Amino acid sequence: MKRAGFASRWLPILLLVPQLSIILVFFYWPAAYAVKSSFYLQDPFGFGQTFVGLENYSALAGSAEYLKVANFTMIFTVLVTFFSLALALLLAVKADKVIRGAKTYRTLLMWVYAVAPPVAGFMGLILFNQRWGPLTEFFGALGWDFNLRADYVDTAFAMVVVSVWKQVPVNFIFFLSGLQSIPKSVREAALIDNRSDSGRFWDVTFPLLAPTGFFLLIINITYALFDTFGIIDTLVQGEPGNNPMTLVYKVYVDGFRGNDLGGSSAQSVVLMILVLALTVFQFRMVERRIHYT
Amino acid sequence: MADISLSTATPVVPRRRFRWSTLVDHAVLIAGSLVMILPLLVMLQTASTPDVETMKYGPGLYFGDQLDDNFRKAMFEASGFSGENTGFAMFKNSLILGLGFAIGKIVIGMMAAYAIVYFRLRFATLAFWLIFTTLLLPLEVRILPSYEITQKLGLLNTYTGLIVPLIASATATFFFRQFFRSVPEELVEAARIDGAGPVKFFIDILVPLSQTMIAAMFIIMFVYGWNQYLWPTMITTEEGMYTLVRGIKRIVQVLQGGNEIPEYGRANVLAIIAVLPPVAIVIFFQSWFVKGLTESDK
């Protein structure tokens, strides 16, 4: 709120009405509906519903399949987050250092930001094609009989590779902008104190980038959990079968395809709690984090 | 600043001479750039090659001469059952989704942010929390109930159903609130002394001041809207309503193929067209886009 504002009674309300009505109808209503449905068992033929309390949740906890999916999601998230952060940091540090061609590198390394995840998945389908995919042939030459969609681990590998490829540019942009905001005086002081490139990186640059890195950590976890949906859906060509899938994908498969609204809603609520926990964690860390500038 | 230090040759800046580490830097960057660009070249190669060749040998090293033919097929010949989902129709739908989403989000966000920052409201805190809680839960976690509700409202296969539920989050509002708060207080006071009312102040002063921010937001939101996949997949069942990105799902299923030769050429042309507009915008308006992305902290 500004100190000097306008004193109008109806104008602010009028200004807020579009935003508020949209979020009430398409945010709060669906969220409440998900919580409510998670306590009910839907009749498969659409005739009403029965209150079952926490049964949908206990069914989840007892489902070996759900736990397998949750397990995969965790490993997938860790791998995608780690590799896309590490590779982006490496590229950003190099791009920040070079003088010649800096702009060209920047463009080449960031355009993938604008590629839709399912299109990235489609590229993966071509590159990892079972018969003639260039990467499949490359792995074959190395003695790895790569088999997309037929082999669980190979499919998971392709999912991680495509997801990392798609996410590196976002992290690159943030890291590069973080690096470029380090004051010149700090860099010069570091240059005098420490002549070795790697020493300077770990002692000065890395700690200064920590806030950016932490912010990106949350962004990347959210990306791996939710935004990879399109990549996974295209890589398994819409038919998951025995292939790995993430929690969000399972919500979709169970609810939309399997018509299990109660079970799917319980999964949604679990995801909501997960996201809320992440956000609370983020806020607490942001409060605690040290500002160097 | 860089120019000054170079020209005066302060002792801190070493003279530029050949260093092995510079070579390594470039090698890493070139490798990274290649990894980013090669998949696109493979798509372009496949898009320009006859389907039979791709089916037999996969992507080759040389570009073919079928690009215009495949382009014509992809853009103007329908592939589905209804004959309505030509590449051109999908392109139009993608454009409507991208523009509608970006414009809707910016207009609604600016209005709400203006109300929150510049007015004394009795229920301001409540409105604030109602709006900013939406930042916490992405659409994906409430996707099914959102679908059910959109269906109940009779909005399946409509542009409204496609766009409005996606707008139900406060990213733009949050962004503009941050920006408005950084606008000097004196401006409002000066405007009031000059007799400008709240509407005049908003349109004549605040909106022009926000131009760069609006541009940056527009790029990010357009790309976000254009690239939507899960929501359009659920909400559009009529082929005439497909967007390009939604159409990828159909393409992928076609590639699974039966006995016929899968239409690799057409599929790759469509994928390239789905990628081109957002990529072009991001590249051409790079500095705005980077500014918007890194300053909004999403």
Interface residues (C-beta under 8 A of the other chain):
Chain A: M1 K2 R3 A4 G5 F6 A7 S8 L11 P12 I13 L15 L16 P18 Q19 L20 I22 I23 L24 V25 F26 F27 Y28 W29 P30 A31 Y33 A34 S37 L87 L90 L91 K94 A95 K97 V98 I99 R100 G101 Y105 R106 T107 L108 L109 M110 W111 V112 Y113 A114 V115 A116 P117 P118 V119 G121 F122 M123 L125 I126 L127 N129 R131 W132 G133 P134 E137 W165 V168 P169 V170 I173 F174 S177 K184 E188 L191 I192 D197 F215 I219 T222 F226 F229 G230 D233 T234 Q237 G238 V248 V251 Y252 G255 F256 L261 S264 S265 S268 L271 M272 V275 L276 T279
Chain B: M1 S5 V12 R16 S21 T22 D25 H26 V28 L29 G32 S33 V35 M36 I37 P39 L40 V42 M43 T46 K56 Y57 G58 P59 I108 G109 M111 A112 Y114 A115 I116 V117 Y118 F119 R120 L121 A124 A127 L130 I131 T134 L136 L137 P138 E140 V141 R142 I143 L144 P145 S146 Y147 E148 I149 T150 L153 V164 P165 I167 A168 S169 A170 T173 R181 E185 V188 E189 R192 G197 P198 V199 F201 V223 W226 N227 Q228 Y229 L230 T233 M234 V245 I248 K249 I251 V252 Q253 L255 Q256 A267 N268 A271 A274 V275 P278 V279 I281 V282 I283 Q286 V290 L293 T294 D297 K298
